[in-house]
Amino acid sequence: MVLRVAVSDSAGTPIARADVQIADSTRTIVRTVPTTDKGIAMIAGLTVGSRYIIMGRKLGYGQVISAPTTLGDRDTLDVDITLDHVTPLAEVLVKGKINPRYMINDKELGKHPIERMHLREAISRYRRGMFEGKYKMCPPIDYIYVNGVRWPANGPAFYPLDEIFASDILSARFFDCWDRDFPDLRNTIVIVLKPGVEFPAKNYGEAQRKPTT
């Protein structure tokens, strides 16, 4: 079994020297292969019938993480990955006019009873505008960024929001479909976690924390 991964940008241009990573069902990275000048990574030796997660990443682009894929009994499996240029988080946090209806942080959340509450419920209760957009005319959210990693808002639609506890974030900011300061982030939510919080956690439904000293 050979996995052939083609990595390109949103314009269809191949991305050279991007990292294609393969993780097993425990989210352990089992293989990392850079793409060629033509944006291709060939990964051999994977187990037929096993479930793998395919990830693509390169500095200056949003990381893409696939849903778990079960490898079938075939010679070659072709997978296409599209990486979008992203604005650094540091710029997102300090630039542009912030609509208070589109932003919630740990200080604001601390005023509410959020113990064991996941972020989707907290936003629904205390910042409903982050799901609606201007004049309630925006389409459903396209992407969710967690510490710079992009998650598509399809399949398990709001997976990060349903797995991250509200008490674990520093901030969450929504960019609606009309945003002029960051057009490449329109219709997305950008989440910054507190130091020591990992996502995705190895155990679903329980955010893990690294030991602190």
C-alpha positions in Angstrom: 0.0 0.0 0.0 1.3 3.4 -1.0 -0.3 6.7 0.0 0.2 9.4 -2.5 -0.5 12.9 -1.0 -0.7 16.0 -3.2 -0.3 19.3 -1.4 -1.3 22.5 -3.0 -2.5 26.0 -2.1 -6.0 27.4 -2.7 -5.0 28.5 -6.2 -3.9 24.9 -7.1 -0.2 25.6 -7.0 1.8 22.7 -5.7 3.6 23.4 -2.3 7.1 22.1 -2.1 8.8 21.0 1.2 5.5 20.9 3.1 5.4 18.2 5.8 2.9 15.4 5.4 2.4 13.6 8.7 0.6 10.3 9.3 -0.9 9.6 12.7 -2.4 6.3 13.9 -5.7 5.9 15.8 -4.0 7.0 19.1 -2.9 10.2 17.4 0.8 9.2 17.5 2.8 10.4 14.5 4.1 7.3 12.7 5.5 9.0 9.6 6.6 12.4 8.4 7.5 12.9 4.7 8.3 16.2 3.0 6.7 17.0 -0.4 8.8 17.2 -3.6 9.1 20.3 -5.8 5.8 19.1 -7.4 4.0 19.0 -4.0 3.9 15.2 -3.8 4.6 13.0 -0.8 4.7 9.2 -1.2 4.3 7.1 2.0 4.7 3.4 1.8 4.5 0.6 4.3 1.2 1.5 6.0 -1.1 -1.3 7.2 -4.1 -2.1 5.1 -7.3 -1.9 7.1 -5.9 0.4 9.7 -7.2 3.9 10.4 -4.9 6.9 9.9 -5.1 10.6 10.2 -3.4 12.6 7.4 -2.0 16.0 8.2 -0.4 18.7 6.0 1.6 21.7 7.3 4.0 24.3 6.3 5.1 27.6 7.9 2.8 30.4 6.6 -0.1 28.1 5.9 -2.9 26.7 8.1 -2.4 23.1 9.1 -5.0 20.7 7.7 -6.0 17.5 9.6 -8.1 14.9 7.9 -10.8 12.8 9.4 -9.6 9.3 10.2 -9.2 7.3 6.9 -9.3 3.5 6.7 -6.8 2.2 4.1 -8.4 -0.3 1.7 -6.8 -3.1 -0.2 -5.4 -1.3 -3.2 -2.0 -0.5 -4.6 -2.2 3.3 -4.3 -4.5 5.7 -2.5 -4.5 9.3 -3.8 -5.2 12.1 -1.3 -5.4 15.8 -2.1 -4.7 18.4 0.6 -5.2 22.1 0.2 -3.3 24.5 2.5 -4.4 28.1 2.8 -2.2 31.1 3.6 -2.9 32.3 7.1 -2.4 35.5 9.0 -0.1 35.0 12.0 -2.1 34.7 15.3 -0.1 37.6 16.8 -1.4 39.9 14.1 -5.0 38.6 14.4 -5.0 39.4 18.1 -3.7 42.9 18.0 -4.8 44.3 14.7 -8.2 45.3 13.3 -11.3 46.6 15.0 -12.9 44.0 17.3 -16.6 43.8 17.6 -17.4 42.9 21.2 -20.2 40.6 20.0 -17.5 38.6 18.2 -15.0 38.1 21.0 -14.9 36.3 24.3 -12.0 35.8 26.6 -11.1 34.1 29.9 -11.9 37.3 31.9 -15.4 37.5 30.5 -16.0 33.8 30.9 -14.9 33.9 34.5 -18.0 35.9 35.3 -20.2 33.0 34.4 -20.7 29.4 35.8 -18.7 27.6 33.1 -17.3 24.6 35.1 -17.3 21.5 32.8 -19.0 23.6 30.1 -17.8 23.1 26.5 -17.0 26.1 24.4 -19.9 25.7 22.0 -22.4 26.0 24.8 -20.6 29.0 26.4 -20.6 30.8 23.0 -24.3 30.0 22.5 -25.1 31.4 25.9 -22.9 34.4 26.2 -21.8 35.4 22.7 -24.5 34.2 20.4 -23.4 36.7 17.7 -20.3 34.6 17.1 -22.6 32.0 15.4 -24.8 34.5 13.6 -22.7 37.2 12.0 -23.7 40.7 10.9 -27.5 40.9 10.3 -27.6 37.1 10.8 -26.8 36.9 7.1 -23.5 34.9 7.1 -23.4 31.3 6.0 -22.3 28.5 8.5 -18.8 28.8 9.8 -16.1 27.5 7.3 -13.2 26.9 9.6 -12.1 26.9 13.3 -8.5 27.6 14.2 -7.1 26.2 17.5 -3.7 27.6 18.4 -3.1 28.1 14.6 -4.2 24.7 13.5 -7.2 24.8 11.1 -10.1 22.5 11.5 -12.8 22.4 8.8 -16.3 23.1 10.0 -17.9 20.1 8.3 -18.2 16.4 9.0 -18.2 16.5 12.9 -19.2 20.2 12.4 -18.1 21.9 15.5 -15.7 19.2 16.8 -13.3 21.6 18.5 -16.1 23.6 20.2 -17.6 20.4 21.5 -14.3 19.1 22.9 -12.7 22.2 24.4 -13.8 23.4 27.8 -14.6 27.1 28.0 -12.4 27.3 31.1 -9.4 26.2 29.0 -9.3 29.2 26.5 -7.6 32.5 26.6 -9.8 33.9 23.9 -12.1 33.1 21.0 -12.7 35.5 18.2 -15.1 35.3 15.3 -14.5 36.9 11.9 -17.7 37.3 10.0 -18.3 37.0 6.2 -18.0 40.8 5.9 -14.7 41.3 7.7 -12.4 43.8 5.9 -9.3 43.7 8.1 -8.7 39.9 7.6 -10.5 38.8 4.4 -8.6 35.5 4.5 -10.2 34.7 7.8 -13.8 35.5 6.9 -16.4 33.1 8.4 -13.9 31.5 10.9 -13.4 31.3 14.7 -9.9 31.7 16.0 -9.3 30.1 19.5 -6.2 30.6 21.7 -5.8 28.1 24.5 -4.3 28.7 27.9 -0.7 27.5 28.4 -0.5 23.8 29.1 -3.8 22.9 27.4 -3.4 20.5 24.5 -5.8 20.0 21.6 -6.7 17.6 20.3 -6.6 15.7 23.5 -5.8 12.0 23.2 -8.9 11.2 25.2 -12.0 12.7 23.5 -14.1 14.8 25.8 -11.3 15.5 28.3 -8.8 18.4 27.6 -5.4 17.4 28.8 -3.0 19.6 30.7 0.7 19.3 30.9 2.2 19.3 34.4 3.0 22.8 35.5 5.9 23.8 37.9 
